[in-house]
Amino acid sequence: MSKALEPRTPYYLIDKARLLRNMEKIAFVREKSGARALLALKCFATWSVFDLMREHMDGTTSSSLNEVRLGRQRFGGETHAYSVAWADHEIDEAVSYADKIIFNTIGQLERFAGNAQGIARGLRLNPGVSSSTFDLADPARPFSRLGEWDAAQVLPVMDRISGFMIHNNCENADFGLFDRMLTRIEEKFGELLKRAEWVSLGGGIHFTGEGYPLEAFCARLKRFSESYGVQVYLEPGEAAITQSATLEVTVLDTLYNGKHLAMVDSSIEAHMLDLLIYRQDAQIGDGTGDHEVMICGKSCLAGDVFGEFRFPHPLKPGDRLSVLNAAGYTMVKKNWFNGVAMPSIAIREPDGSIRLVREFGYADYESSLS
Ligand SMILES: Cc1ncc(COP(=O)(O)O)c(C=O)c1O
């Protein structure tokens, strides 16, 4: 791509060749383990690359009426509908898009099973163990509302459901931990699993990461599936898109304040919100170079900081930076805080050409309010 054709920053840049690497690992797991893979739209819903993704995945799973609709209309394939709580006015429309609906509680199942007669129904189970290190994101946190805990209460409603969803892995790159937690699930819910036709093991398993023992993972999934006679589903979000996009930004200004600071034309709060929520640094550069610079966003939030990074030279206005690993929980969470220009979305095709697929302007900002 020639410099003159580069989209104006800020923009998210999705790299299809990198996305394909994750897709090939997912396809391998489907093939070897028999599990089906559904993209978790809560993590990534940029439908311009669904043409590539649907060749390697079975469909989508969702967390709201809007997501289940997007999954049905933009991705296709098998479409799972889940919500922490469906409203009366949502349920019929949600059912109209879904192949399966998963209720979060027995209460919701009892309320809406009649509306979902025509499709498969399931229930979310909460095994009380997770791999989360953040209370905020821990499905097994004390008093968690995410799913039913007590097998004795679930047994009597088995006539109304055919399967379960259990999401208890969070950013889990440790196969041993996945294996041990699955064993706990088998011990706790074995009687229920024997009566089920399908079980979704949720997302949060980082099996597309470098060095993950894919063969052992597939063997474990297969063993689980055969032990209970169930179709296994996985709901990868981050694992599907990890390392496949960057956020492209430009330095607008610099300041020395005891440290070297550089302000860029983006905002962590508006464009990479999860990093702020979970108090994590972004990834910029390769960690080498003699010049340490704090990269800051342009919103008014004092703590709008991407982190401190090393560069081979001092930064100056006009310098271009790439924030790495910017696909998951970014585009789905971007917001108009401060009215900061919302990053466009561009795709790098496998031949290296860059295609701008979405720009946002004042009209989008204005129409997001009234
Ligand atoms: C029910 C469910 N499925 C799938 C996912 C996707 O998780 P991840 O993006 O970590 O793979 C989540 C994330 O919160 C979830 O709650």
The ligand as an SDF file (V2000), in Angstrom:
LIG
                    3D

 16 16  0  0  0  0  0  0  0  0999 V2000
  -21.0340  -17.1850   27.7750 C   0  0  0  0  0  0  0  0  0  0  0  0
  -19.7850  -16.7130   27.1260 C   0  0  0  0  0  0  0  0  0  0  0  0
  -19.3410  -17.3300   26.0070 N   0  0  0  0  0  0  0  0  0  0  0  0
  -18.2220  -16.9240   25.3780 C   0  0  0  0  0  0  0  0  0  0  0  0
  -17.4770  -15.8650   25.8440 C   0  0  0  0  0  0  0  0  0  0  0  0
  -16.2520  -15.4450   25.0870 C   0  0  0  0  0  0  0  0  0  0  0  0
  -15.1260  -15.4450   25.8960 O   0  0  0  0  0  0  0  0  0  0  0  0
  -13.6750  -15.1360   25.3130 P   0  0  0  0  0  0  0  0  0  0  0  0
  -13.7490  -13.9140   24.4820 O   0  0  0  0  0  0  0  0  0  0  0  0
  -12.8300  -14.9500   26.5280 O   0  0  0  0  0  0  0  0  0  0  0  0
  -13.2880  -16.3490   24.5180 O   0  0  0  0  0  0  0  0  0  0  0  0
  -17.8990  -15.2030   27.0180 C   0  0  0  0  0  0  0  0  0  0  0  0
  -17.1270  -14.0640   27.5650 C   0  0  0  0  0  0  0  0  0  0  0  0
  -17.4390  -13.4470   28.5360 O   0  0  0  0  0  0  0  0  0  0  0  0
  -19.0770  -15.6250   27.6660 C   0  0  0  0  0  0  0  0  0  0  0  0
  -19.5380  -15.0150   28.7720 O   0  0  0  0  0  0  0  0  0  0  0  0
  1  2  1  0
  2  3  1  0
  2 15  2  0
  3  4  2  0
  4  5  1  0
  5  6  1  0
  5 12  2  0
  6  7  1  0
  7  8  1  0
  8  9  2  0
  8 10  1  0
  8 11  1  0
 12 13  1  0
 12 15  1  0
 13 14  2  0
 15 16  1  0
M  END
$$$$
